[in-house]
Amino acid sequence: MTRYIRDTVILGKIETTYGADALATGAANAMQVSNVRITPLNAQFVSRDLLRNYFGISEQLMASFNKLVTFDIEAVGSGTVGTAPAWGAMVRACGFQQVEVALERVTYTPVTNGQESATLCVYDSGVLHKLLGARGAITSAAMLGNIPTLSFAFVGLDGGDSAALPSGVSFAAFQLPQVVQDAFTGDLTLGGTLSASSVPAITGGTSYPSTGLEIDMGIKAEHIPLLGQESVDITDRQAKGKIKLFATAVQEVAFYATIKAGTTQSVGLIHGTVVGRRFGMFAPAAQIITPAKDEQSGKRMMGYDLVLSPVAGNDEVQLITSF
């Protein structure tokens, strides 16, 4: 039997009890993914390092092990205003709280305590790799000429491996995305305010022509194997981002003063024109650092890294969708 790389299906479901199989199904919990990479046995070994009267390596004994999986999901809303998208469970398992506002929007904001976990079933061409108690890191990007994406890197407890095929798989809940381009995407805005209206928008501030926005939540998800307890915990979060924009000469000079002063301002981007499928990112306190001269097809551009700090706590980034 021939096995194929593209014969891959991932199911993901939030666990009620940490580390207890959530019993994900193909019909309700299939994730429409791309760029999958699986490490079915991420093991740490210790050497016996024996001294003998001859050369030769000693056996390696497994000390601890877990499973890793990374993948991308298209960042597009559910198609129904105020209803969470099918990929919402994956964001929640990366230390985010999901809030559905009926007939308005769905928002994701980070949490420090009360982190949720997920069961992931990775079907790889006839082999099922199961991750229990999985938690992970997330990067969100809406970049010019590309489909906006959510990139995930999960660490999970070893839930076993078996020869198995998924059944009843449905991707019907996933919607058609729009490519990031001027016709479908708003300008990158610095210093604006995310409105609380029924249709989220970024008001005020200064808009810049740009190549988009990338946000890395800087989540540290670690496997912690203790005697009597084993878990994957999110132990830190240090959000950062990247932008590349067109600025006038006067604006470029002003940015240098901003960087030297260490001041912060908001940064945000709204993408999509189809109601219910839109997606946005907003950070209220972005510090601009490391300016770099850049270009776009011969046009002078400026690149900056961003440090995304919390204001009141657990608010350094907000993902908004399904509006």
Order of alpha helices (4+ residues) and beta strands (2+ residues): beta-alpha-beta-beta-beta-alpha-beta-beta-beta-beta-beta-beta-beta-beta-beta-beta-beta-beta-beta-alpha-beta-beta-beta-beta
